[in-house]
Amino acid sequence: MQLNTVIFDMDGLLIDSEPCWQQAGTETLRQFNVTLSPIQYHHTTGLRTPEWLDYWFGYFGIDKGLIPAATAALHANVFEKIRTMAEPLPGVHQVLDFFKGKNFRIGLATSSPLSLAKIVTDKLNIGDFFDVVSSAGDLPFGKPHPQVYMDCAAALSSSPLECLAFEDSFNGLIAAKAARMKCVAIPVHDQYALPKWGAADFKLNSLLEFNESLLDSLK
């Protein structure tokens, strides 16, 4: 089936917000005398905040009744960090211009709340590119469940088989592939060599590397 739709993840793909999430998450867990290793942190990248906290609270035996308050505090912290500190990642405007020039339907499918998506799209001045913005925030399941991708495709009036997804996290990659979409992965540098990215259709160093030739090879 011909590709005519592209759906982007947001955090760590369009904006360099993962350091903000990691710092805010570290500050939250530090209140409970917990510190994650880099490997532990990347294991849960792409999860929604309540699920991220549920995983690590369970792992370290922290009272899960504290999750709602911890979620609210972490979000307030990270939203302000992203608003003031995070920068666009290389190739954001170029890749959006590329697909807009081909009359692709363009969507955003994020695990973050819609309020953060608005902050990011305003900050990067890219809101007008997106026909649909979907959040897994209020869904029964977040990534790696495919629902946010399927919902975004449906809102774009596209079949998942017509969609190409761009992801930076392995949980997001699983979600896109479970939705039966093609997926380009752009992992963070220290995760790039891991064999798990073989599940992607392509693995790139940045959005700048995507081009006409790669798109043609996905058809």
Secondary structure, 3 states (H helix, E strand, C coil): CCCCEEEECCECCCECCHHHHHHHHHHHHHCCCCCCCHHHHHHCCCCCHHHHHHHHHHHHCCCHHHHHHHHHHHHHHHHHHHHHHCCECCCHHHHHHHHHHCCCEEEEEECCCHHHHHHHHHHHCCHHHCCEEEECCCCCCCCCCCHHHHHHHHHCCCCHHHEEEEECCHHHHHHHHHCCCEEEECCCHHHCCCHHHHHCCEECCCHHHCCHHHHHHHC
